[in-house]
Amino acid sequence: MATHREVNPFLKSALEYGPILLFFIAYLRLKDRSFTIAGTEYDGFIVVTAAFIPLLVAATGAMWALTGKLNRMQVATVILVVVFGGLSVWLNDDRFFKMKPTMIYLLFGGILAVGLLRGQSYLKYVMEEMMPLQDGGWMLLTRRLMLFFFGLAVANELIWRSFATETWVYFKTFGLPVAMFGFFMLQGKLFQQYGVDKDEG
């Protein structure tokens, strides 16, 4: 049975968000440059994407080594980054990497939807230790988060298809995390109404 270990919260945050911030910084520095590698010309976005893939894999591997666990969302994210990022680099086409958030949010929203159709909250299995709620609260939060994920998927498609790459990079780096933070902040009334004291029972 795997042992789950606590890790310094600052180190945990660095491993989770460091690769994204480094991607953003590298993009700003290289966005207007092009590179010829093995006779093929790549723009800065593709080069930064190629560097981001192993960086994210390494950070996720370090997280697993330190904590002894990875949740399904982390695993799914790494797989989709490798697949869609790899396609972008291999085909020298940035559209695949830009579609990656869409695929992630459709996947997560679809998984939650399947659970709801079965009368279950799969979100509860992932977050129960962090936020103890009554079953009715889990079902309501799951329904809201499912719709939110689908909304983020639509927003990502609209942004990358309608605006410049730089706009999409800002949206991905800052817009999506802020939206997620804002979503959970707006659930305060739900947490109060359905919250369960860990000491109860």
C-alpha positions in Angstrom: 0.0 0.0 0.0 1.5 3.4 -1.1 2.5 5.8 1.7 1.2 9.3 1.2 3.7 11.9 2.5 3.3 15.6 3.3 5.4 18.0 1.4 6.4 21.6 2.0 3.5 23.7 0.6 5.8 26.2 -1.0 7.7 23.4 -2.8 4.3 21.8 -3.8 3.2 25.1 -5.3 6.5 25.5 -7.1 6.1 22.1 -8.7 2.5 22.7 -9.7 2.7 26.3 -11.0 6.5 26.7 -11.7 6.3 25.0 -15.2 3.4 27.2 -16.2 5.1 30.4 -15.1 8.4 29.4 -16.8 6.4 28.7 -20.0 4.9 32.2 -19.8 8.3 33.9 -19.2 10.0 31.9 -21.9 7.2 32.7 -24.4 7.5 36.4 -23.7 11.3 36.2 -24.4 11.1 34.1 -27.5 7.7 34.9 -29.1 9.2 37.0 -31.8 12.1 34.7 -32.6 12.4 31.7 -34.9 14.8 28.8 -34.8 16.1 26.4 -37.4 16.5 22.9 -36.1 17.5 20.0 -38.3 16.6 22.1 -41.4 13.1 23.0 -40.1 12.1 26.5 -38.9 10.2 26.7 -35.7 8.7 29.8 -34.1 9.3 30.7 -30.4 6.0 29.3 -29.3 6.8 25.8 -30.6 10.3 25.9 -29.1 8.8 26.9 -25.7 6.2 24.2 -26.0 8.9 21.6 -26.7 10.7 22.7 -23.5 7.5 22.8 -21.4 6.6 19.1 -22.0 9.6 17.5 -20.3 9.6 20.2 -17.6 6.0 19.4 -16.7 6.7 15.6 -16.8 9.7 16.1 -14.5 7.8 18.4 -12.1 5.0 15.8 -11.9 7.4 13.0 -11.4 9.1 15.0 -8.5 5.7 15.5 -7.0 5.0 11.8 -7.1 8.4 11.0 -5.6 7.9 13.5 -2.8 4.3 12.7 -1.9 3.9 9.1 -3.0 0.7 10.0 -4.9 -0.8 11.8 -7.9 -4.5 12.5 -8.4 -6.3 11.5 -11.6 -6.5 15.2 -12.8 -2.7 15.5 -12.6 -2.1 12.3 -14.5 -4.7 13.2 -17.2 -3.2 16.7 -17.5 0.3 15.3 -18.1 -0.9 12.8 -20.6 -2.8 15.4 -22.6 0.1 17.8 -22.5 2.5 15.1 -23.9 0.0 14.1 -26.6 -1.2 17.6 -27.8 2.1 19.3 -27.1 4.0 16.5 -28.8 1.7 16.8 -31.9 2.3 20.6 -32.0 6.1 20.1 -32.0 6.1 17.1 -34.4 3.7 18.8 -36.9 5.1 22.3 -36.2 1.5 23.5 -35.6 0.6 25.4 -32.5 -3.1 24.6 -32.8 -2.8 21.3 -31.1 -1.3 22.7 -27.9 -3.9 25.5 -27.9 -6.6 22.8 -28.0 -5.1 21.0 -25.0 -7.1 23.0 -22.3 -10.3 22.4 -24.3 -9.7 18.6 -24.2 -8.8 18.7 -20.5 -11.9 20.6 -19.5 -14.1 18.5 -21.7 -12.6 15.3 -20.2 -13.1 16.5 -16.6 -16.6 17.8 -17.3 -17.5 14.6 -19.1 -16.3 12.4 -16.2 -18.3 14.5 -13.7 -21.4 14.2 -16.0 -21.1 10.4 -16.2 -21.0 10.3 -12.4 -24.1 12.5 -12.1 -25.9 10.3 -14.6 -25.1 7.4 -12.2 -26.3 9.4 -9.2 -22.7 9.8 -7.9 -20.3 12.6 -7.3 -16.9 11.6 -8.6 -15.7 15.0 -7.3 -16.3 13.7 -3.8 -13.7 11.0 -4.2 -11.1 13.6 -5.2 -11.8 16.4 -2.7 -13.6 14.8 0.2 -10.6 15.1 2.5 -10.2 18.8 1.8 -13.8 19.8 1.9 -16.2 17.5 3.9 -19.7 18.1 2.6 -23.1 16.4 2.9 -24.0 14.3 -0.1 -26.5 16.9 -1.4 -23.7 19.5 -1.3 -21.4 17.2 -3.3 -24.0 16.6 -6.0 -24.8 20.3 -6.3 -21.1 21.3 -6.4 -20.4 18.6 -8.9 -23.2 19.8 -11.2 -21.9 23.4 -11.0 -18.3 22.4 -11.6 -19.3 20.2 -14.6 -21.0 23.2 -16.2 -18.0 25.4 -15.3 -15.6 23.0 -17.0 -17.7 22.9 -20.1 -17.8 26.7 -20.1 -14.0 26.9 -19.8 -13.7 24.6 -22.8 -15.9 26.9 -24.9 -14.0 29.9 -23.7 -10.6 28.4 -24.6 -11.9 27.6 -28.1 -13.2 31.1 -28.6 -9.9 32.7 -27.3 -7.4 30.7 -29.3 -9.5 30.8 -32.5 -10.4 34.5 -32.3 -7.3 36.2 -30.8 -3.5 36.3 -31.2 -1.3 33.7 -29.6 -0.1 36.2 -27.0 -3.7 36.8 -25.8 -4.2 33.0 -25.5 -1.0 32.6 -23.5 -2.1 35.3 -21.0 -5.5 33.7 -20.8 -4.0 30.2 -20.2 -1.5 31.5 -17.6 -3.6 33.8 -15.6 -7.2 33.7 -16.9 -7.9 30.0 -16.3 -6.4 29.9 -12.8 -8.2 33.1 -11.7 -11.5 31.7 -13.1 -11.0 28.5 -11.1 -10.2 30.4 -8.0 -13.2 32.7 -8.5 -15.5 29.7 -9.0 -14.6 28.1 -5.6 -14.8 31.5 -3.9 -18.3 31.9 -5.1 -19.3 28.6 -3.6 -19.0 29.9 -0.1 -22.7 29.8 0.6 -22.8 26.1 -0.5 -19.9 25.2 1.8 -21.6 26.9 4.7 -25.0 25.2 4.0 -23.7 21.7 3.3 -20.4 21.7 5.3 -19.7 18.9 7.7 -17.5 19.3 10.8 -14.7 16.6 10.6 -15.2 15.9 14.3 -18.9 15.1 13.8 -19.7 11.4 14.1 
